[in-house]
Amino acid sequence: MSDENRLVLPTVALRGVTIIPTRLMKIELSRKRSVEAVKSALEEGKEIFLVSQKDPSVEEPWFTDLEGIGVVAKVERFSERPVNDIWTAYINAGRRAKNCSMMTMDPFLSMEVELIENPEPDDTYAAMNEVLLEHLKEYLEKVKRVNNLQSLFRLEQEGLPENLDLIMERTDTDQRTRQEYLNQIEVSARFDYVIRWLDRQIKTVSYRQEINDRVRKNVDQNQKEYYMREQMKVLSEELGEDTASEVEEYLAQTDALEASEEIKDKIRKEIKRYGKMHPSSQDANVLRLYIEAMLEMPWDKATEETIDLIRSSEILERDHYGLKKVKERVLEYLAVRKLNPDNDGPIMCLVGPPGTGKTSIARSVAEALGRKYIRICLGGVRDEAEIRGHRKTYVGAMYGRLAAAIHQAGVCNPVLLLDEIDKVGNDSLHGDPAAALLEVLDPAQNGAFRDHYLEVPLNLSRVLFIATANDVSSIPRPLLDRMEFIEIAGYSDNEKFHIARDFLVPRQLAKNGLDPDIITFEDGSLDRMITSYTKEAGVRNLERTVGEVCRKAARSIVEEKQDHFVITADNLEDYLGKEKYRQDKVDLSVAGHVGLVRGLAWTSVGGVTLEIEVNVMPGKGAMILTGKMGDVMQESAKIACTYVRSIGADYGISDDFFEKHDLHIHIPEGATPKDGPSAGITMTTAILSAVTGIPVRTDIAMTGEVTLRGRVLAIGGLKEKLLAAQKAGVSRVLVPEENTADVAELDPEIIGKMEISFVSHMSQVLEAALLRPEAVPGREGESAVFHQ
């Protein structure tokens, strides 16, 4: 052929499909390269080359993965946007083409193809056409396809090559047969192939009729269902398959299934459909998986619940140190369930920093109830189908995570932990999984939860849901309303010490194969691990640190360097290296500092102390904020400055002072983001101290939100903040009066020897924090107001 018949065209690789060049048809595309190829053809006004893959499972086909013959087609229409990630194109298949070579792979496939033109008809075409029509008439009479008569009428009007293509496109041919036909270049070869295929089909239909006749002799005409089964039985015997026995086994399992009649009827209906299918077909395989999944679900199979509060309390005490409030709330919940098992109680959500024992509490509740325990991690889930499942018509479809958890548990009433519920994502393209959880966590709705794959109601009302979260602020409001929150705050150093000694050390010794007689952890070593090698609200890193010591000891034993170990505070560096964290201690050698105030803050790893520094310099009234403050904290700084200006006259500050001076407010550790309103009173005190030159006591710390009128408002995370103050050696802490109830609930161990002073107005804060002249060495004789 000439070079005019060689073209470079955008190419679409087809999986499981072969196109015959006959008419306008629709194709569906999902791969990015295929979509880009169609778009390019439309933009450049080119035709497109459609060629089948040899192996449909190949995701990124190369030249050798493609058939040698394809079809050149014109793109008539293309969808503007995908539906369920599927693009639709309408193409007009024209001529055959030979796949010569690959030109590009990205951004789409492009091939050099050679067009195959049909030759001019000769005298033999008419005779071949008559033979073809005779075979086709016999085939249509056998299969009794009346609707194909219109196609037959068209065949009498067309030429031989077009008629051959039309027959192979309109009749029931599989993809392999179509490709073999497409590979026939010469018209005579195509004719021979179609005639042979029609003859085989005629014989197959005749043989099928013989099988039907044999079946009719064995069954009563009025027993239609029995007739269908016998028909499949004969077909299966001819093919060497035994579908009938498989169907009978499925029906027997359905009868023995512990489920409602609605569910059983649904399964029986699908089994009957399966019995009528060819067992090797793709649809039969999809249906078989669905039936087996339905039969394996524990619809009404439940664990008998046993509630013994004494035993439950022993389990909680055995597995967890401290957490008194949490244990009391869990026992109250169990007591209510014992008195009213049918009560739809609230969904418990355990909220706290990482490593504080939220997951293990859920496991202990399951043990106390005698139920199965299953954990579902929701972190990063962005697709609603992860919760509700995929419809079974999709390839590789399966039920959602909740149904999968019920299946894994083997009972319909496990304890189901929804871990990290605050980290559920939201991808608008795939629905909102948080919205799907609304039905799951609503006792009024979850008795008939609809999983898209199962297609029948799944009763989740008997499941005991327990959720965990680190930060409730990221949970959508409707989801918040369906849960009752139990806060698990960070541990004190004393609690960490007892947890390490009683739980972590024995667990790590067993995990690393060490006998307790071989290695001993002195109390001082555990204290130093807690203060100098870890910085967290929980104990997860503390356990890793203990494990690191155990591993080094295990290596020494294996290498026969040492056979007994005593871990002390002094030799801890030999195992763990230099200390990772310095102690945040108050310098009590100085009575006070000007413009430097110690505040308290909450972080995801517990409480910390926060030093706020303020400097005053000549300028034009600007305020400089550094230390990576968030929007809320910057607003607190502006409120603090406004309040100080409003009371400036009381402290001898001139009216034009703030117009002639700049303020620079800084919070150290500038790489760490900081936000929140609880540093309001701390900033106010620091600004006033810097402007007036009055020192602030070094042994005092404070936390609280301030308003423009000087009122002090409540704050959160008080337990963690007081723990941080205690570690730093603070002797007195100023706390908002509105937090009085929160302080009353704290263990005396947390407060220790610190003095807690409740304040409701900034005047009380300044009275307690600012040093009087007599308290400052060298300034005993000065007036009560210091001027800068």
C-alpha positions in Angstrom: 0.0 0.0 0.0 1.0 3.6 -0.5 2.1 6.0 2.2 -1.3 7.7 1.8 -2.8 4.8 3.7 -0.4 5.2 6.6 -1.6 7.5 9.4 -0.6 8.3 13.0 -3.8 8.3 15.1 -4.7 8.6 18.7 -5.4 5.1 20.0 -7.8 3.6 22.5 -6.9 0.1 23.8 -10.1 -1.8 24.4 -10.5 -4.4 27.2 -12.8 -7.4 26.4 -14.3 -5.7 23.4 -13.7 -5.9 19.7 -15.3 -3.4 17.3 -16.6 -4.4 13.9 -16.7 -1.6 11.2 -20.4 -1.3 10.7 -22.3 1.6 12.3 -22.6 4.2 15.0 -22.1 2.7 18.5 -21.3 3.7 22.1 -18.1 2.9 24.0 -17.3 3.6 27.6 -13.9 4.8 28.8 -12.3 4.9 32.3 -8.6 5.0 31.7 -7.0 8.5 31.5 -5.0 7.7 28.4 -8.1 6.6 26.5 -10.0 9.7 27.5 -7.1 12.0 26.5 -6.9 10.1 23.1 -10.6 10.8 22.4 -10.3 14.4 23.4 -7.2 14.9 21.2 -9.0 13.4 18.2 -12.0 15.8 18.7 -9.7 18.8 19.1 -7.5 18.0 16.0 -10.4 16.7 13.8 -8.7 13.3 13.5 -10.1 9.8 13.4 -9.3 7.5 16.2 -7.8 3.9 16.2 -9.6 1.3 18.3 -7.7 -1.9 19.0 -8.3 -4.7 21.5 -5.9 -5.9 24.2 -4.7 -9.4 24.1 -5.0 -9.6 27.9 -7.7 -7.4 29.5 -6.0 -7.4 32.9 -3.1 -5.3 31.6 -3.6 -1.8 33.0 -0.9 0.0 30.9 -0.7 -1.9 27.6 2.4 -1.8 25.4 2.6 -2.4 21.6 3.0 -6.1 22.1 -0.1 -6.3 24.3 -2.3 -5.1 21.5 -3.9 -7.1 18.6 -2.5 -6.6 15.1 -5.8 -5.5 13.5 -8.1 -2.8 14.7 -10.7 -0.3 13.4 -10.4 3.4 12.4 -13.4 5.3 13.6 -14.7 8.9 13.8 -15.8 10.3 17.1 -19.3 11.7 16.7 -20.0 12.8 20.3 -18.2 12.7 23.7 -19.6 13.2 27.1 -18.8 16.6 28.9 -18.2 15.0 32.2 -17.9 11.4 33.6 -20.6 9.5 35.5 -19.1 7.3 38.2 -15.6 7.9 36.6 -16.9 6.6 33.3 -16.7 8.7 30.1 -19.0 7.9 27.1 -18.1 8.3 23.4 -20.2 7.7 20.3 -18.1 6.6 17.4 -18.8 5.6 13.8 -16.6 2.6 13.0 -15.3 2.8 9.4 -12.4 0.7 8.1 -10.0 -2.0 9.2 -6.5 -0.9 9.9 -3.2 -2.7 10.6 -1.4 -1.8 13.8 2.2 -1.0 12.6 4.1 0.6 15.5 3.7 2.6 18.6 4.5 6.3 18.4 3.8 7.7 21.9 2.7 6.5 25.3 1.9 9.8 27.0 -0.3 11.6 27.5 -2.2 9.0 25.4 -1.4 6.1 23.1 -0.8 6.9 19.4 -0.1 4.4 16.7 1.1 4.3 13.1 -1.6 2.4 11.3 -2.1 1.2 7.7 -5.6 1.4 6.3 -7.1 -1.8 4.8 -9.4 -1.0 1.9 -12.1 -3.4 0.6 -11.2 -4.5 -3.0 -13.5 -3.8 -5.9 -16.3 -6.4 -6.2 -15.8 -9.1 -8.9 -18.1 -11.7 -10.5 -17.8 -14.2 -7.6 -19.2 -11.7 -5.0 -22.8 -12.2 -6.2 -22.7 -16.0 -5.9 -20.9 -15.8 -2.5 -23.6 -13.3 -1.3 -26.4 -15.8 -2.3 -24.7 -18.6 -0.3 -24.2 -16.3 2.6 -27.9 -15.4 2.7 -29.0 -19.0 2.5 -26.9 -19.9 5.5 -28.2 -16.9 7.4 -31.8 -17.8 6.7 -31.3 -21.3 8.1 -29.6 -19.9 11.1 -32.4 -17.4 11.8 -35.0 -20.2 11.4 -33.1 -22.3 14.0 -32.7 -19.5 16.5 -36.1 -18.0 15.8 -34.9 -14.4 15.9 -37.7 -12.5 14.2 -36.2 -9.2 15.0 -33.3 -10.0 12.8 -35.4 -10.1 9.7 -34.9 -6.4 9.3 -31.2 -7.0 9.2 -31.7 -9.7 6.6 -33.7 -7.2 4.4 -30.7 -4.8 4.6 -28.3 -7.6 3.7 -30.0 -8.1 0.3 -29.3 -4.4 -0.5 -25.6 -4.3 0.6 -22.4 -5.7 -0.9 -20.6 -8.8 0.3 -18.0 -7.2 2.6 -20.6 -5.1 4.3 -22.9 -8.1 4.8 -20.2 -10.1 6.4 -19.4 -7.3 8.8 -23.1 -6.8 9.6 -23.6 -10.5 10.4 -20.7 -10.7 12.8 -21.8 -7.5 14.5 -25.5 -8.3 14.9 -25.3 -12.0 16.0 -24.3 -13.3 19.4 -20.5 -13.6 19.0 -17.9 -13.5 21.8 -15.0 -11.1 21.8 -12.4 -13.8 20.6 -14.6 -14.7 17.7 -15.0 -11.1 16.6 -11.2 -10.5 16.8 -10.5 -13.7 14.7 -12.9 -12.4 12.1 -11.5 -8.9 12.2 -8.0 -10.4 11.5 -9.2 -11.8 8.2 -7.9 -9.4 5.6 -9.1 -10.9 2.3 -12.9 -10.8 1.6 -12.8 -14.5 0.6 -11.2 -15.4 4.0 -13.9 -13.4 5.8 -16.5 -15.3 3.8 -15.1 -18.7 4.7 -14.9 -17.7 8.4 -18.5 -16.5 8.6 -19.9 -19.6 6.8 -18.0 -21.9 9.1 -19.2 -19.9 12.1 -22.9 -20.1 10.9 -22.6 -23.8 10.3 -21.3 -24.3 13.9 -24.1 -22.2 15.3 -26.7 -24.2 13.4 -25.3 -27.5 14.7 -25.1 -26.1 18.3 -28.8 -25.0 18.2 -29.8 -28.4 16.8 -27.8 -30.2 19.6 -29.4 -28.0 22.2 -32.8 -28.9 20.9 -31.9 -32.6 21.3 -31.0 -31.9 24.9 -34.3 -30.2 25.5 -36.1 -33.1 24.0 -34.3 -35.5 26.3 -35.2 -33.4 29.3 -38.9 -33.2 28.4 -39.1 -37.0 28.4 -38.0 -37.0 32.1 -40.2 -34.3 33.6 -43.8 -33.4 33.8 -44.8 -30.4 31.6 -46.5 -28.7 34.6 -43.4 -28.7 36.7 -41.7 -25.7 35.2 -39.2 -25.1 38.0 -38.2 -28.7 38.0 -37.8 -28.6 34.3 -35.4 -25.7 34.4 -33.3 -27.5 36.9 -33.2 -30.7 34.8 -32.2 -28.6 31.8 -29.3 -27.1 33.7 -28.4 -30.5 35.0 -28.1 -32.0 31.4 -26.2 -29.0 30.2 -23.8 -29.3 33.2 -23.3 -33.0 32.5 -22.4 -32.2 28.9 -19.9 -29.5 30.1 -18.6 -31.5 33.0 -20.0 -29.1 35.6 -22.4 -29.7 38.5 -24.3 -26.5 39.1 -27.4 -28.4 40.3 -25.7 -29.8 43.4 -24.2 -26.4 44.2 -27.7 -24.8 44.0 -29.1 -27.5 46.3 -26.3 -26.9 48.8 -27.0 -23.2 48.8 -30.7 -23.8 49.4 -29.9 -26.1 52.3 -27.6 -23.5 53.8 -30.4 -20.9 53.4 -32.9 -23.0 55.2 -30.5 -23.5 58.1 -29.5 -19.8 58.3 -30.4 -17.7 61.4 -32.1 -14.8 59.6 -35.5 -13.3 58.9 -37.7 -14.6 56.2 -37.1 -11.4 54.2 -33.4 -12.1 54.0 -33.9 -15.8 53.2 -36.4 -15.0 50.4 -33.8 -12.6 48.9 -31.1 -15.3 49.0 -33.4 -17.9 47.5 -34.3 -15.5 44.7 -30.6 -15.0 43.9 -29.9 -18.7 44.1 -32.7 -19.4 41.5 -31.2 -16.8 39.2 -27.8 -18.4 39.7 -29.2 -21.8 38.8 -30.3 -20.6 35.4 -26.9 -19.1 34.5 -24.0 -20.7 32.8 -21.6 -21.4 35.7 -18.5 -20.1 33.8 -20.1 -16.8 32.9 -18.9 -13.6 34.6 -22.4 -12.8 35.9 -22.6 -16.2 37.5 -19.3 -15.6 39.3 -20.5 -12.3 40.6 -23.8 -13.8 41.8 -21.9 -16.8 43.5 -19.8 -14.4 45.5 -22.9 -12.5 46.6 -24.8 -15.6 47.6 -21.8 -16.9 49.6 -21.4 -13.5 51.3 -25.1 -13.4 52.3 -24.9 -16.9 53.7 -21.8 -16.2 55.7 -23.3 -13.0 57.4 -24.3 -13.6 61.1 -27.8 -12.1 60.6 -29.4 -13.2 63.9 -26.5 -15.1 65.4 -25.6 -13.3 68.7 -23.3 -13.7 71.7 -25.0 -14.1 75.0 -24.2 -11.0 77.0 -23.2 -11.4 80.7 -22.9 -8.3 82.8 -21.1 -8.6 86.2 -20.2 -5.2 87.6 -17.7 -6.6 90.1 -15.9 -8.6 87.4 -16.1 -5.6 85.0 -14.6 -3.4 87.6 -11.8 -5.9 88.1 -11.1 -6.1 84.4 -10.9 -2.2 84.1 -8.6 -2.0 87.2 -6.4 -4.8 85.8 -5.9 -3.2 82.4 -5.8 0.5 83.3 -4.2 2.6 86.0 -6.1 5.7 87.1 -8.8 7.0 84.8 -11.3 7.0 87.7 -13.9 9.1 86.0 -13.8 7.1 82.9 -14.1 3.8 84.7 -17.1 5.1 86.7 -18.8 6.2 83.5 -18.3 2.8 81.9 -19.6 0.9 84.9 -22.7 3.2 85.0 -23.3 2.4 81.3 -23.0 -1.4 82.1 -25.4 -1.1 85.0 -28.0 0.5 82.9 -27.7 -2.2 80.3 -28.1 -4.9 82.9 -31.3 -3.3 84.2 -32.7 -2.5 80.7 -30.9 -4.6 78.0 -33.2 -3.1 75.2 -32.3 0.4 76.1 -30.8 2.3 73.2 -28.1 4.1 75.2 -25.9 6.8 73.9 -22.8 6.1 71.7 -19.8 6.6 73.9 -16.9 8.6 72.4 -13.6 8.5 74.2 -11.8 11.8 73.6 -8.1 12.4 74.5 -4.6 12.7 73.3 -2.8 9.8 71.7 -1.6 7.0 73.9 -4.0 7.5 76.8 -5.7 4.1 76.6 -8.8 4.9 74.6 -8.6 1.8 72.4 -7.7 -0.5 75.3 -10.7 0.7 77.2 -13.0 -0.4 74.4 -11.3 -3.8 74.4 -11.8 -4.1 78.2 -15.5 -3.3 77.8 -15.9 -6.1 75.2 -14.2 -8.5 77.6 -16.4 -7.4 80.5 -19.5 -8.0 78.4 -18.3 -11.3 77.0 -18.7 -10.0 73.5 -16.5 -10.1 70.4 -14.3 -7.0 69.8 -13.7 -5.5 66.4 -11.8 -2.3 65.5 -12.5 -0.2 62.5 -10.0 2.6 61.8 -11.7 5.5 60.1 -8.7 7.7 59.8 -8.4 9.0 56.2 -11.7 7.3 55.0 -12.9 9.6 52.2 -15.4 7.5 50.2 -18.9 6.9 51.3 -18.7 3.4 49.8 -16.2 2.5 52.5 -19.2 2.7 54.9 -22.1 1.7 52.7 -20.3 -0.7 50.4 -20.4 -0.9 46.6 -23.4 -2.1 44.5 -22.7 -5.7 43.4 -23.0 -4.8 39.7 -19.5 -3.2 40.0 -16.4 -5.3 39.3 -14.8 -6.4 42.5 -17.7 -5.0 44.6 -17.8 -5.8 48.3 -19.8 -4.8 51.3 -18.7 -1.8 53.4 -16.5 -1.7 56.5 -19.4 -2.1 59.0 -20.8 -5.2 57.3 -17.3 -6.5 56.9 -16.7 -6.1 60.7 -20.0 -7.9 61.5 -18.9 -10.7 59.1 -15.4 -10.9 60.7 -16.9 -11.0 64.2 -19.2 -13.9 63.3 -22.0 -12.5 65.5 -24.5 -9.6 65.1 -23.8 -8.0 68.5 -20.0 -7.3 68.8 -18.4 -4.3 70.5 -17.4 -2.2 67.5 -14.7 0.4 68.0 -14.8 3.3 65.5 -11.3 4.5 65.9 -10.1 8.0 65.0 -13.7 9.2 64.1 -12.4 12.8 64.1 -10.2 12.0 61.1 -12.9 11.0 58.6 -12.2 12.8 55.4 -14.7 14.4 53.0 -14.3 13.9 49.2 -17.2 15.5 47.4 -16.6 13.3 44.4 -17.3 10.1 46.4 -19.8 11.3 48.9 -19.4 12.1 52.6 -18.6 9.2 54.9 -19.4 11.3 57.9 -22.9 11.7 56.6 -23.2 7.9 56.2 -22.1 7.4 59.8 -25.2 9.5 60.9 -27.5 6.5 60.2 -25.0 4.1 61.8 -24.9 6.0 65.1 -28.6 6.8 65.3 -30.4 4.1 67.5 -33.6 5.1 65.8 -32.3 4.3 62.3 -29.5 1.7 62.5 -31.9 -1.2 63.0 -32.4 -1.2 59.2 -29.0 0.0 57.9 -28.7 -0.3 54.2 -25.5 -1.7 52.8 -25.4 -1.2 49.0 -23.8 -4.6 48.4 -26.1 -6.7 50.6 -29.3 -4.9 49.3 -31.3 -5.9 52.5 -31.5 -4.2 55.9 -28.6 -5.0 58.2 -29.6 -4.7 61.9 -26.9 -2.7 63.7 -29.0 -1.9 66.8 -27.5 -4.8 68.7 -24.0 -3.6 68.1 -22.3 -1.7 70.9 -20.5 1.2 69.2 -17.6 3.0 70.9 -15.8 5.8 69.2 -12.5 7.4 69.8 -11.2 10.9 68.8 -8.3 13.2 69.6 -10.0 16.5 68.7 -13.8 16.9 68.7 -13.6 20.2 66.9 -13.1 18.5 63.5 -16.2 16.3 64.0 -19.3 17.5 62.1 -22.0 18.9 64.3 -24.7 16.4 63.4 -22.3 13.6 64.2 -21.4 15.2 67.5 -25.1 15.2 68.6 -25.2 11.4 68.3 -22.4 10.7 70.8 -21.7 11.2 74.5 -18.2 12.3 75.1 -16.0 10.9 77.9 -12.8 12.9 78.2 -9.5 11.1 78.9 -7.0 13.7 79.8 -3.2 13.2 79.9 -1.5 11.3 82.7 0.5 12.9 85.5 4.1 11.9 86.0 3.1 9.8 88.9 0.4 8.0 86.9 3.0 7.4 84.1 5.4 6.0 86.6 2.8 3.5 87.9 1.7 2.5 84.4 5.3 2.0 83.3 6.2 -0.1 86.4 3.0 -2.2 86.5 2.1 -2.5 82.8 4.7 -1.4 80.3 7.8 -3.0 81.7 6.2 -6.5 82.2 4.7 -6.3 78.7 8.0 -5.2 77.0 10.0 -7.9 79.0 7.6 -10.6 77.6 7.7 -9.1 74.1 11.5 -9.1 74.0 11.9 -12.6 75.6 13.5 -11.3 78.8 13.0 -12.9 82.2 12.1 -10.4 85.0 15.0 -11.8 87.0 17.5 -10.8 84.3 16.7 -7.1 84.1 15.5 -4.7 86.8 14.3 -1.1 86.3 14.8 1.0 89.3 12.2 3.7 90.1 14.7 6.5 89.3 15.3 5.2 85.8 11.5 5.2 85.0 11.2 8.8 86.4 14.1 10.0 84.2 12.5 8.3 81.1 9.3 10.1 81.8 10.8 13.6 82.3 13.9 13.5 80.1 13.2 11.1 77.2 9.5 11.5 76.5 7.1 14.4 76.1 3.6 13.3 75.7 0.1 13.2 77.3 -0.1 9.4 77.0 2.4 6.6 77.4 3.0 5.3 73.9 6.5 6.8 73.5 7.3 5.8 77.1 6.6 2.2 76.1 8.8 2.5 73.1 11.6 3.9 75.3 11.2 0.9 77.7 11.3 -1.4 74.7 14.5 0.2 73.4 16.2 -0.5 76.7 15.0 -4.1 76.6 16.2 -4.6 73.0 19.7 -3.4 73.9 19.7 -5.8 76.9 18.5 -8.7 74.7 21.4 -8.0 72.2 24.0 -8.0 75.1 22.6 -11.4 76.3 22.8 -12.9 72.8 26.3 -11.7 72.3 27.2 -13.0 75.8 28.5 -9.7 77.0 26.3 -9.5 80.0 23.6 -11.7 81.7 22.1 -9.4 84.3 21.0 -5.7 84.1 20.0 -3.1 86.6 18.7 0.0 84.9 19.2 3.1 87.0 18.9 6.9 86.5 22.7 7.2 86.3 23.3 4.5 83.6 20.2 5.3 81.5 22.2 7.3 79.1 24.2 4.1 78.2 21.0 2.7 76.8 19.2 5.7 75.4 21.9 8.3 74.8 21.7 12.0 75.8 18.5 13.4 77.2 16.0 14.5 74.5 14.0 17.1 76.6 15.1 19.6 79.1 13.2 20.3 82.2 11.0 23.4 82.1 11.8 24.7 85.5 11.0 28.2 87.0 14.1 30.2 88.0 13.2 31.1 91.6 16.5 32.9 92.1 15.0 36.0 90.7 11.9 37.5 92.3 10.4 38.9 89.1 11.0 39.9 85.5 9.7 43.0 83.6 7.7 42.1 80.5 8.0 38.3 81.0 5.0 36.3 82.1 4.6 32.5 82.3 1.3 31.3 80.7 -0.1 27.8 80.3 -1.2 26.1 77.1 -2.8 22.9 75.9 -1.3 20.8 73.0 -2.0 17.5 71.5 0.8 15.9 73.6 -0.4 17.5 76.9 0.0 20.8 78.7 3.1 23.1 78.4 4.2 26.3 80.0 4.5 29.3 77.7 6.6 32.4 78.3 5.3 35.6 76.8 7.8 38.4 76.3 7.0 42.0 75.6 9.5 44.8 74.7 8.8 48.5 74.4 10.7 50.8 72.1 10.4 54.3 70.7 8.2 54.3 67.6 4.9 55.3 66.2 2.4 53.1 68.0 2.9 49.8 66.1 2.4 46.4 67.5 4.7 43.6 66.3 3.6 40.0 66.9 6.1 37.1 66.5 6.2 33.5 67.5 3.8 32.0 64.8 0.6 33.2 66.5 -2.7 32.1 65.1 -5.6 34.5 64.3 -7.4 34.0 67.6 -4.1 34.6 69.6 -3.4 37.8 67.6 -6.9 39.1 68.4 -6.2 38.3 72.1 -3.0 40.4 71.9 -5.0 43.4 70.4 -7.6 43.1 73.2 -4.9 43.0 75.8 -3.3 46.1 74.5 -6.6 47.9 74.3 -7.3 47.0 77.9 -3.9 48.2 79.1 -4.4 51.5 77.4 -7.8 51.9 79.0 -6.3 51.6 82.5 -3.0 53.4 81.7 -3.9 56.4 83.8 -4.2 54.2 86.9 -0.6 53.3 86.5 0.8 56.7 85.6 1.1 56.0 81.8 1.0 59.2 79.8 -1.8 59.7 77.3 0.6 59.8 74.3 2.8 56.9 75.4 1.3 54.4 73.0 1.6 56.9 70.1 5.3 57.3 70.7 6.3 53.7 71.4 6.0 50.4 69.6 5.2 47.1 71.3 6.8 43.8 70.3 5.1 40.7 71.7 6.9 37.4 71.2 6.3 33.8 72.2 9.4 31.6 72.1 9.7 28.4 70.0 8.8 30.4 67.0 8.6 27.3 64.7 5.7 25.9 66.7 2.2 27.2 65.7 0.2 28.7 68.6 -3.4 29.7 68.8 -6.4 30.1 71.2 -7.7 32.8 73.5 -6.4 31.3 76.9 -3.2 33.5 76.8 -5.3 36.7 77.1 -4.6 37.5 80.7 -1.0 36.5 80.3 -0.5 39.0 77.4 -2.3 41.7 79.3 0.0 41.3 82.3 3.1 41.2 80.2 2.2 44.3 78.3 1.4 46.3 81.5 4.6 45.1 83.1 6.7 46.1 80.1 5.1 49.5 79.8 5.2 50.4 83.6 8.5 48.6 84.4 6.8 46.6 87.2 8.2 43.1 87.5 6.0 40.0 87.4 6.4 37.3 89.9 8.5 34.3 88.6 6.8 31.7 90.8 3.3 32.4 89.3 1.6 31.1 86.1 -1.8 32.0 84.7 -4.3 31.0 82.0 -7.6 32.7 81.0 -9.3 34.6 78.2 -9.7 38.3 78.7 -12.4 40.7 77.4 -12.2 44.4 76.4 -13.7 45.2 79.8 -11.2 43.1 81.7 -13.4 40.2 82.5 -11.7 36.8 82.8 -13.5 33.9 80.9 -13.2 30.1 81.3 -10.7 28.0 79.3 -10.3 24.3 78.5 -7.6 21.7 79.0 -7.2 22.7 82.6 -5.9 19.4 83.9 -3.0 19.3 81.3 -2.1 22.9 82.0 -1.9 22.4 85.8 0.2 19.3 85.2 2.6 21.4 83.2 2.7 24.1 85.9 3.4 21.5 88.5 6.4 20.1 86.5 7.8 23.6 86.0 7.9 24.2 89.8 5.2 26.9 89.8 3.9 27.6 93.3 0.7 29.6 92.4 -1.6 29.4 89.4 -4.2 31.9 88.4 -7.3 30.2 87.0 -10.7 31.7 85.8 -13.3 31.6 88.4 -15.7 30.0 85.9 -13.4 26.9 86.0 -14.0 26.3 89.7 -16.0 23.2 89.1 -13.3 21.8 86.8 -10.7 22.2 89.6 -12.9 20.5 92.1 -13.0 17.3 90.0 -9.2 17.0 89.7 -7.3 14.6 91.8 -5.2 16.2 94.7 -2.1 14.6 93.1 -2.5 17.0 90.1 -2.7 20.1 92.2 0.0 19.0 94.6 1.4 21.8 96.7 0.4 24.5 94.2 -1.9 27.3 95.3 -4.9 27.7 92.9 -6.3 31.3 92.9 -9.5 31.9 91.1 -9.9 35.3 89.3 -12.8 36.9 87.5 -11.3 40.2 86.5 -7.9 41.5 85.4 -7.6 43.7 88.5 -7.3 40.5 90.5 -4.8 39.1 88.1 -2.6 42.2 88.3 -2.9 42.4 92.1 -1.6 38.8 92.4 1.1 38.9 89.6 2.8 42.3 89.9 5.5 42.7 92.5 5.3 45.5 94.9 8.5 47.6 95.4 9.2 46.1 98.8 9.4 42.6 97.1 12.1 43.8 94.6 15.7 43.9 96.0 17.1 47.4 95.7 13.8 49.1 95.0 12.3 49.1 98.5 11.9 52.8 98.8 10.3 53.5 95.4 6.7 54.4 94.9 4.1 51.8 94.0 4.2 52.7 90.3 7.3 52.1 88.2 7.8 54.3 85.1 9.8 53.2 82.1 
